[in-house]
Amino acid sequence: MARFLFVGVGHQERALTGLITYSPIGEAGSWKNSLRKTKTKEQLIGSSKKTNLLNAFHSRKINHLPAAFRGNKADAAGPTAGMQDEDETGHTIPILSLFEIIEKMQENNRRKSKQSYGAMYSSIIGGITVDPTLMVIPLDDHMVHRGHGVFDTALIIDGHLYELDSHLDRLLRSALMAKIAPPFDRSYLRSILIQTVAASQCKQGSLRYWLTAGPGDFFLSSSGCPNSAFYAVVIENALSFHTEGVKVVTSSVPMKPPQFATMKNVNYLPNVLSKMEAEEKGAYAAIWFDDEGFVAEGPNMNVAFINKDKELLMPSFEKILSGCTAKRMLDLASTLVEQGVISDIRIGNITAEEGKAAEEMMLIGSGVQVTPVIMWDEQPIGNGKCGPITHTLLNMLLEDMKAGPSCIRVAVPY
Ligand SMILES: Cc1ncc(COP(=O)(O)O)c(C=O)c1O
């Protein structure tokens, strides 16, 4: 393992390696067992009284460790814990012990999170943790410092993974484009994802996962990274809806060129800035146009329109991300064509004029489902209210999420 090991943690690598061998879904005693196996045991604990204190701390029977564990070279975790001398500016940056770090990370977790993280898998440790404090990744993973990683998300709805296989296929396509050879075959990756959700006990939320070049060094090329890595995290939250409709603006942030827009890689800075621009203008999302001036997509969603002839219009996926939700919605929408609710489905170039003159506009994606757009650049879309076809498509999608076929909804074996 690398010297600079964990995001936000810094050194103490041997101590942390000991921590990571502890199986967080096991009982409290496994912490102690893990420490026993750790070569640095004497540095870490020193006496059985301290072991008991550590166990009590870890199982949260006590909230703070006594001073002997804090920043004391002789007693605390690891050889370098302690206070440094003041520098000429009067600043003193502490070198923290293992237990101070864990304590601070736990404190941060308690304070920080609006969201709750149910479980994390990491191929670096080869298993799952349900302790958010231990949900960390190596700083020298090339995903962190070079953006050499791809990711995807699947929704967890009523204890089922929605469209897991489409999302996994897209992850593998993205990995191929990013020249990342996955550390495991598809079937093993799929098992990891399902078992991580099972370990989390989460019934409503989302599963996010990353294939990365892996840890190795801080060079540009990933040739020094011996193994690619796979991470997954379960985030508990309920679906949120904007059924009354949202405003969008045209993005002034340039969109990614097709090679990068079609690959779901972790370089989302343009997407982030575009979303921030929208929020600054009181809108929900900013819409991109492609290099030829046609409507493209939003920062984390696809877009579609219903024109005056009741055609469903959607940009082709050649220059944008092929949305799993949009593809599923197109399948579902074909029944509306049979019923005569929609006259046709047209995939291709859409101009700004065509888009803004549409009767209905919608955002489509895992995070927004089907969300009506009622205003674009301060110009109302249709009558400025959620359109009936958008409403129907949203209901069809929600029904599919709750009761669709088993190939679309993968039951999680909790
Ligand atoms: C840029 C972009 N386009 C479209 C989508 C919609 O994709 P999906 O429906 O698979 O969530 C996303 C999803 O995050 C995205 O990031």
The ligand as an SDF file (V2000), in Angstrom:
LIG
                    3D

 16 16  0  0  0  0  0  0  0  0999 V2000
  -24.5900   13.8800  -18.1830 C   0  0  0  0  0  0  0  0  0  0  0  0
  -25.7210   12.9580  -17.8970 C   0  0  0  0  0  0  0  0  0  0  0  0
  -26.6750   12.7730  -18.8230 N   0  0  0  0  0  0  0  0  0  0  0  0
  -27.7180   11.9530  -18.5900 C   0  0  0  0  0  0  0  0  0  0  0  0
  -27.8700   11.2830  -17.4030 C   0  0  0  0  0  0  0  0  0  0  0  0
  -29.0420   10.3730  -17.1540 C   0  0  0  0  0  0  0  0  0  0  0  0
  -28.6260    9.0330  -17.0860 O   0  0  0  0  0  0  0  0  0  0  0  0
  -29.4470    7.9450  -16.2720 P   0  0  0  0  0  0  0  0  0  0  0  0
  -30.8360    7.9900  -16.7760 O   0  0  0  0  0  0  0  0  0  0  0  0
  -28.7810    6.6690  -16.6140 O   0  0  0  0  0  0  0  0  0  0  0  0
  -29.3780    8.3090  -14.8550 O   0  0  0  0  0  0  0  0  0  0  0  0
  -26.8820   11.4310  -16.4140 C   0  0  0  0  0  0  0  0  0  0  0  0
  -26.9870   10.7150  -15.1460 C   0  0  0  0  0  0  0  0  0  0  0  0
  -26.3340   10.9610  -14.1690 O   0  0  0  0  0  0  0  0  0  0  0  0
  -25.7870   12.2810  -16.6680 C   0  0  0  0  0  0  0  0  0  0  0  0
  -24.8220   12.4650  -15.7480 O   0  0  0  0  0  0  0  0  0  0  0  0
  1  2  1  0
  2  3  1  0
  2 15  2  0
  3  4  2  0
  4  5  1  0
  5  6  1  0
  5 12  2  0
  6  7  1  0
  7  8  1  0
  8  9  2  0
  8 10  1  0
  8 11  1  0
 12 13  1  0
 12 15  1  0
 13 14  2  0
 15 16  1  0
M  END
$$$$
